[in-house]
Amino acid sequence: MDSGAERKFAELLDSKNIKWVKNTKQFFNYRDLSGKMRKYYPDFYLPDYDYWVEIKGLFYQNEND
């Protein structure tokens, strides 16, 4: 995992029996504010939902945050 937040998210998915894949290859092209083409690599893929997930580096102390 690239961060503690990603690890916590993976643990949450595991606790809910949700299949996940840590993304290392799939990217999406986008144009930044200066007009330059860039690649965006989301953190996780949930194959049963065909859903990509990006985790930001924030870690919350309380379960309900």
Biopython code that builds the backbone (N, CA, C, O; Angstrom):
import numpy as np
from Bio.PDB.StructureBuilder import StructureBuilder

atoms = [
    (1, "MET", "N", (0.839, -1.178, 0.000)),
    (1, "MET", "CA", (0.000, 0.000, 0.000)),
    (1, "MET", "C", (0.884, 1.242, 0.000)),
    (1, "MET", "O", (1.993, 1.247, 0.533)),
    (2, "ASP", "N", (0.351, 2.290, -0.617)),
    (2, "ASP", "CA", (1.105, 3.532, -0.703)),
    (2, "ASP", "C", (0.903, 4.436, 0.508)),
    (2, "ASP", "O", (1.645, 5.402, 0.684)),
    (3, "SER", "N", (-0.079, 4.140, 1.335)),
    (3, "SER", "CA", (-0.337, 4.967, 2.517)),
    (3, "SER", "C", (-1.127, 4.176, 3.551)),
    (3, "SER", "O", (-1.693, 3.123, 3.259)),
    (4, "GLY", "N", (-1.148, 4.713, 4.765)),
    (4, "GLY", "CA", (-1.952, 4.107, 5.813)),
    (4, "GLY", "C", (-3.436, 4.171, 5.489)),
    (4, "GLY", "O", (-4.198, 3.279, 5.861)),
    (5, "ALA", "N", (-3.846, 5.238, 4.789)),
    (5, "ALA", "CA", (-5.255, 5.370, 4.411)),
    (5, "ALA", "C", (-5.653, 4.258, 3.442)),
    (5, "ALA", "O", (-6.751, 3.710, 3.544)),
    (6, "GLU", "N", (-4.778, 3.925, 2.515)),
    (6, "GLU", "CA", (-5.070, 2.824, 1.591)),
    (6, "GLU", "C", (-5.155, 1.497, 2.340)),
    (6, "GLU", "O", (-6.020, 0.670, 2.053)),
    (7, "ARG", "N", (-4.262, 1.300, 3.292)),
    (7, "ARG", "CA", (-4.293, 0.065, 4.083)),
    (7, "ARG", "C", (-5.609, -0.044, 4.855)),
    (7, "ARG", "O", (-6.227, -1.108, 4.883)),
    (8, "LYS", "N", (-6.035, 1.053, 5.478)),
    (8, "LYS", "CA", (-7.288, 1.036, 6.234)),
    (8, "LYS", "C", (-8.479, 0.765, 5.316)),
    (8, "LYS", "O", (-9.404, 0.049, 5.697)),
    (9, "PHE", "N", (-8.459, 1.333, 4.113)),
    (9, "PHE", "CA", (-9.545, 1.104, 3.167)),
    (9, "PHE", "C", (-9.574, -0.361, 2.748)),
    (9, "PHE", "O", (-10.648, -0.959, 2.671)),
    (10, "ALA", "N", (-8.407, -0.947, 2.476)),
    (10, "ALA", "CA", (-8.345, -2.363, 2.109)),
    (10, "ALA", "C", (-8.861, -3.235, 3.254)),
    (10, "ALA", "O", (-9.566, -4.216, 3.015)),
    (11, "GLU", "N", (-8.520, -2.889, 4.478)),
    (11, "GLU", "CA", (-9.027, -3.634, 5.634)),
    (11, "GLU", "C", (-10.544, -3.523, 5.736)),
    (11, "GLU", "O", (-11.219, -4.501, 6.056)),
    (12, "LEU", "N", (-11.080, -2.341, 5.466)),
    (12, "LEU", "CA", (-12.528, -2.154, 5.491)),
    (12, "LEU", "C", (-13.194, -3.016, 4.422)),
    (12, "LEU", "O", (-14.189, -3.689, 4.694)),
    (13, "LEU", "N", (-12.647, -2.996, 3.210)),
    (13, "LEU", "CA", (-13.204, -3.838, 2.146)),
    (13, "LEU", "C", (-13.156, -5.310, 2.543)),
    (13, "LEU", "O", (-14.127, -6.042, 2.350)),
    (14, "ASP", "N", (-12.030, -5.740, 3.095)),
    (14, "ASP", "CA", (-11.904, -7.138, 3.531)),
    (14, "ASP", "C", (-12.955, -7.484, 4.588)),
    (14, "ASP", "O", (-13.542, -8.566, 4.552)),
    (15, "SER", "N", (-13.189, -6.565, 5.525)),
    (15, "SER", "CA", (-14.159, -6.836, 6.594)),
    (15, "SER", "C", (-15.581, -6.960, 6.054)),
    (15, "SER", "O", (-16.434, -7.585, 6.683)),
    (16, "LYS", "N", (-15.837, -6.361, 4.884)),
    (16, "LYS", "CA", (-17.158, -6.423, 4.253)),
    (16, "LYS", "C", (-17.208, -7.471, 3.140)),
    (16, "LYS", "O", (-18.193, -7.567, 2.408)),
    (17, "ASN", "N", (-16.131, -8.253, 3.023)),
    (17, "ASN", "CA", (-16.018, -9.290, 1.980)),
    (17, "ASN", "C", (-16.208, -8.722, 0.576)),
    (17, "ASN", "O", (-16.860, -9.334, -0.271)),
    (18, "ILE", "N", (-15.636, -7.554, 0.342)),
    (18, "ILE", "CA", (-15.675, -6.922, -0.978)),
    (18, "ILE", "C", (-14.347, -7.188, -1.675)),
    (18, "ILE", "O", (-13.285, -6.843, -1.157)),
    (19, "LYS", "N", (-14.411, -7.800, -2.843)),
    (19, "LYS", "CA", (-13.195, -8.080, -3.610)),
    (19, "LYS", "C", (-12.596, -6.783, -4.131)),
    (19, "LYS", "O", (-13.313, -5.893, -4.588)),
    (20, "TRP", "N", (-11.266, -6.687, -4.056)),
    (20, "TRP", "CA", (-10.584, -5.500, -4.541)),
    (20, "TRP", "C", (-9.252, -5.885, -5.157)),
    (20, "TRP", "O", (-8.685, -6.938, -4.866)),
    (21, "VAL", "N", (-8.771, -4.998, -6.018)),
    (21, "VAL", "CA", (-7.464, -5.158, -6.647)),
    (21, "VAL", "C", (-6.723, -3.841, -6.473)),
    (21, "VAL", "O", (-7.269, -2.777, -6.763)),
    (22, "LYS", "N", (-5.476, -3.907, -5.998)),
    (22, "LYS", "CA", (-4.644, -2.701, -5.916)),
    (22, "LYS", "C", (-4.153, -2.393, -7.322)),
    (22, "LYS", "O", (-3.474, -3.209, -7.945)),
    (23, "ASN", "N", (-4.495, -1.231, -7.809)),
    (23, "ASN", "CA", (-4.173, -0.869, -9.182)),
    (23, "ASN", "C", (-2.705, -0.478, -9.327)),
    (23, "ASN", "O", (-2.179, 0.317, -8.547)),
    (24, "THR", "N", (-2.057, -1.048, -10.335)),
    (24, "THR", "CA", (-0.690, -0.656, -10.669)),
    (24, "THR", "C", (-0.526, -0.381, -12.157)),
    (24, "THR", "O", (0.518, 0.117, -12.579)),
    (25, "LYS", "N", (-1.543, -0.699, -12.960)),
    (25, "LYS", "CA", (-1.398, -0.601, -14.409)),
    (25, "LYS", "C", (-2.435, 0.275, -15.105)),
    (25, "LYS", "O", (-2.094, 1.013, -16.030)),
    (26, "GLN", "N", (-3.679, 0.207, -14.683)),
    (26, "GLN", "CA", (-4.746, 0.927, -15.383)),
    (26, "GLN", "C", (-4.636, 2.426, -15.119)),
    (26, "GLN", "O", (-4.494, 2.853, -13.973)),
    (27, "PHE", "N", (-4.701, 3.205, -16.168)),
    (27, "PHE", "CA", (-4.684, 4.653, -16.012)),
    (27, "PHE", "C", (-5.717, 5.284, -16.921)),
    (27, "PHE", "O", (-6.207, 4.663, -17.865)),
    (28, "PHE", "N", (-6.039, 6.529, -16.619)),
    (28, "PHE", "CA", (-6.961, 7.318, -17.404)),
    (28, "PHE", "C", (-6.253, 8.602, -17.802)),
    (28, "PHE", "O", (-5.602, 9.236, -16.971)),
    (29, "ASN", "N", (-6.372, 8.983, -19.045)),
    (29, "ASN", "CA", (-5.767, 10.225, -19.516)),
    (29, "ASN", "C", (-6.629, 11.404, -19.103)),
    (29, "ASN", "O", (-7.857, 11.324, -19.085)),
    (30, "TYR", "N", (-5.957, 12.506, -18.769)),
    (30, "TYR", "CA", (-6.667, 13.750, -18.499)),
    (30, "TYR", "C", (-5.761, 14.921, -18.879)),
    (30, "TYR", "O", (-4.547, 14.769, -19.018)),
    (31, "ARG", "N", (-6.360, 16.054, -19.036)),
    (31, "ARG", "CA", (-5.616, 17.267, -19.384)),
    (31, "ARG", "C", (-5.550, 18.148, -18.140)),
    (31, "ARG", "O", (-6.583, 18.468, -17.551)),
    (32, "ASP", "N", (-4.327, 18.545, -17.735)),
    (32, "ASP", "CA", (-4.195, 19.388, -16.548)),
    (32, "ASP", "C", (-4.552, 20.844, -16.890)),
    (32, "ASP", "O", (-4.887, 21.160, -18.032)),
    (33, "LEU", "N", (-4.475, 21.708, -15.896)),
    (33, "LEU", "CA", (-4.896, 23.093, -16.075)),
    (33, "LEU", "C", (-4.063, 23.848, -17.108)),
    (33, "LEU", "O", (-4.529, 24.823, -17.698)),
    (34, "SER", "N", (-2.826, 23.390, -17.324)),
    (34, "SER", "CA", (-1.980, 24.051, -18.327)),
    (34, "SER", "C", (-2.210, 23.490, -19.724)),
    (34, "SER", "O", (-1.629, 23.979, -20.692)),
    (35, "GLY", "N", (-3.068, 22.451, -19.836)),
    (35, "GLY", "CA", (-3.362, 21.852, -21.130)),
    (35, "GLY", "C", (-2.526, 20.624, -21.459)),
    (35, "GLY", "O", (-2.718, 20.005, -22.506)),
    (36, "LYS", "N", (-1.606, 20.271, -20.580)),
    (36, "LYS", "CA", (-0.746, 19.112, -20.808)),
    (36, "LYS", "C", (-1.500, 17.820, -20.501)),
    (36, "LYS", "O", (-2.216, 17.732, -19.504)),
    (37, "MET", "N", (-1.334, 16.818, -21.366)),
    (37, "MET", "CA", (-1.948, 15.512, -21.134)),
    (37, "MET", "C", (-1.176, 14.770, -20.045)),
    (37, "MET", "O", (0.055, 14.748, -20.037)),
    (38, "ARG", "N", (-1.920, 14.170, -19.136)),
    (38, "ARG", "CA", (-1.321, 13.431, -18.023)),
    (38, "ARG", "C", (-2.048, 12.108, -17.850)),
    (38, "ARG", "O", (-3.090, 11.870, -18.460)),
    (39, "LYS", "N", (-1.476, 11.241, -16.998)),
    (39, "LYS", "CA", (-2.084, 9.951, -16.683)),
    (39, "LYS", "C", (-2.482, 9.936, -15.213)),
    (39, "LYS", "O", (-1.722, 10.372, -14.348)),
    (40, "TYR", "N", (-3.672, 9.434, -14.944)),
    (40, "TYR", "CA", (-4.201, 9.318, -13.586)),
    (40, "TYR", "C", (-4.367, 7.836, -13.269)),
    (40, "TYR", "O", (-5.057, 7.120, -13.996)),
    (41, "TYR", "N", (-3.742, 7.371, -12.192)),
    (41, "TYR", "CA", (-3.811, 5.976, -11.768)),
    (41, "TYR", "C", (-4.643, 5.887, -10.484)),
    (41, "TYR", "O", (-4.134, 6.220, -9.413)),
    (42, "PRO", "N", (-5.894, 5.451, -10.557)),
    (42, "PRO", "CA", (-6.673, 5.288, -9.323)),
    (42, "PRO", "C", (-6.077, 4.167, -8.468)),
    (42, "PRO", "O", (-5.370, 3.299, -8.980)),
    (43, "ASP", "N", (-6.364, 4.191, -7.181)),
    (43, "ASP", "CA", (-5.733, 3.262, -6.240)),
    (43, "ASP", "C", (-6.290, 1.845, -6.275)),
    (43, "ASP", "O", (-5.525, 0.881, -6.240)),
    (44, "PHE", "N", (-7.597, 1.706, -6.343)),
    (44, "PHE", "CA", (-8.231, 0.392, -6.232)),
    (44, "PHE", "C", (-9.249, 0.175, -7.344)),
    (44, "PHE", "O", (-9.826, 1.117, -7.887)),
    (45, "TYR", "N", (-9.446, -1.090, -7.659)),
    (45, "TYR", "CA", (-10.527, -1.497, -8.554)),
    (45, "TYR", "C", (-11.376, -2.518, -7.814)),
    (45, "TYR", "O", (-10.849, -3.456, -7.217)),
    (46, "LEU", "N", (-12.708, -2.332, -7.853)),
    (46, "LEU", "CA", (-13.656, -3.264, -7.236)),
    (46, "LEU", "C", (-14.335, -4.018, -8.369)),
    (46, "LEU", "O", (-15.310, -3.522, -8.933)),
    (47, "PRO", "N", (-13.840, -5.214, -8.717)),
    (47, "PRO", "CA", (-14.326, -5.903, -9.918)),
    (47, "PRO", "C", (-15.800, -6.274, -9.890)),
    (47, "PRO", "O", (-16.450, -6.263, -10.935)),
    (48, "ASP", "N", (-16.345, -6.601, -8.724)),
    (48, "ASP", "CA", (-17.759, -6.974, -8.660)),
    (48, "ASP", "C", (-18.689, -5.789, -8.943)),
    (48, "ASP", "O", (-19.862, -5.972, -9.267)),
    (49, "TYR", "N", (-18.155, -4.589, -8.819)),
    (49, "TYR", "CA", (-18.940, -3.376, -9.041)),
    (49, "TYR", "C", (-18.482, -2.601, -10.278)),
    (49, "TYR", "O", (-19.112, -1.617, -10.667)),
    (50, "ASP", "N", (-17.382, -3.047, -10.896)),
    (50, "ASP", "CA", (-16.752, -2.333, -12.012)),
    (50, "ASP", "C", (-16.568, -0.864, -11.632)),
    (50, "ASP", "O", (-17.021, 0.041, -12.334)),
    (51, "TYR", "N", (-15.892, -0.653, -10.501)),
    (51, "TYR", "CA", (-15.780, 0.673, -9.899)),
    (51, "TYR", "C", (-14.336, 0.946, -9.516)),
    (51, "TYR", "O", (-13.681, 0.095, -8.914)),
    (52, "TRP", "N", (-13.832, 2.131, -9.860)),
    (52, "TRP", "CA", (-12.497, 2.579, -9.492)),
    (52, "TRP", "C", (-12.586, 3.475, -8.271)),
    (52, "TRP", "O", (-13.523, 4.264, -8.145)),
    (53, "VAL", "N", (-11.610, 3.361, -7.361)),
    (53, "VAL", "CA", (-11.616, 4.143, -6.124)),
    (53, "VAL", "C", (-10.261, 4.811, -5.933)),
    (53, "VAL", "O", (-9.215, 4.179, -6.080)),
    (54, "GLU", "N", (-10.297, 6.082, -5.609)),
    (54, "GLU", "CA", (-9.097, 6.845, -5.270)),
    (54, "GLU", "C", (-9.144, 7.174, -3.788)),
    (54, "GLU", "O", (-10.150, 7.677, -3.287)),
    (55, "ILE", "N", (-8.055, 6.890, -3.090)),
    (55, "ILE", "CA", (-7.951, 7.186, -1.661)),
    (55, "ILE", "C", (-7.008, 8.367, -1.499)),
    (55, "ILE", "O", (-5.878, 8.341, -1.988)),
    (56, "LYS", "N", (-7.463, 9.375, -0.829)),
    (56, "LYS", "CA", (-6.600, 10.517, -0.525)),
    (56, "LYS", "C", (-5.885, 10.245, 0.788)),
    (56, "LYS", "O", (-6.266, 9.337, 1.527)),
    (57, "GLY", "N", (-4.862, 11.015, 1.078)),
    (57, "GLY", "CA", (-4.004, 10.751, 2.220)),
    (57, "GLY", "C", (-4.534, 11.158, 3.573)),
    (57, "GLY", "O", (-3.760, 11.210, 4.529)),
    (58, "LEU", "N", (-5.806, 11.448, 3.702)),
    (58, "LEU", "CA", (-6.357, 11.817, 5.003)),
    (58, "LEU", "C", (-6.677, 10.575, 5.813)),
    (58, "LEU", "O", (-7.212, 9.600, 5.284)),
    (59, "PHE", "N", (-6.353, 10.610, 7.084)),
    (59, "PHE", "CA", (-6.675, 9.507, 7.984)),
    (59, "PHE", "C", (-7.538, 10.060, 9.109)),
    (59, "PHE", "O", (-7.162, 11.032, 9.764)),
    (60, "TYR", "N", (-8.669, 9.454, 9.328)),
    (60, "TYR", "CA", (-9.586, 9.922, 10.339)),
    (60, "TYR", "C", (-9.468, 9.064, 11.594)),
    (60, "TYR", "O", (-9.332, 7.844, 11.514)),
    (61, "GLN", "N", (-9.520, 9.704, 12.729)),
    (61, "GLN", "CA", (-9.353, 9.020, 13.999)),
    (61, "GLN", "C", (-10.612, 8.283, 14.458)),
    (61, "GLN", "O", (-10.525, 7.256, 15.131)),
    (62, "ASN", "N", (-11.780, 8.810, 14.091)),
    (62, "ASN", "CA", (-13.034, 8.237, 14.554)),
    (62, "ASN", "C", (-13.699, 7.453, 13.437)),
    (62, "ASN", "O", (-13.624, 7.833, 12.268)),
    (63, "GLU", "N", (-14.346, 6.367, 13.799)),
    (63, "GLU", "CA", (-14.995, 5.502, 12.827)),
    (63, "GLU", "C", (-16.024, 6.239, 11.977)),
    (63, "GLU", "O", (-16.219, 5.889, 10.813)),
    (64, "ASN", "N", (-16.678, 7.242, 12.528)),
    (64, "ASN", "CA", (-17.767, 7.941, 11.821)),
    (64, "ASN", "C", (-17.303, 9.192, 11.068)),
    (64, "ASN", "O", (-18.131, 9.890, 10.483)),
    (65, "ASP", "N", (-16.019, 9.486, 11.070)),
    (65, "ASP", "CA", (-15.507, 10.665, 10.357)),
    (65, "ASP", "C", (-15.594, 10.502, 8.870)),
    (65, "ASP", "O", (-15.205, 11.403, 8.127)),
]
sb = StructureBuilder()
sb.init_structure("model")
sb.init_model(0)
sb.init_chain("A")
sb.init_seg("    ")
for serial, (resi, resn, name, xyz) in enumerate(atoms, 1):
    if name == "N":
        sb.init_residue(resn, " ", resi, " ")
    sb.init_atom(name, np.array(xyz, "f"), 0.0, 1.0, " ", f" {name:<3s}", serial, name[0])
structure = sb.get_structure()
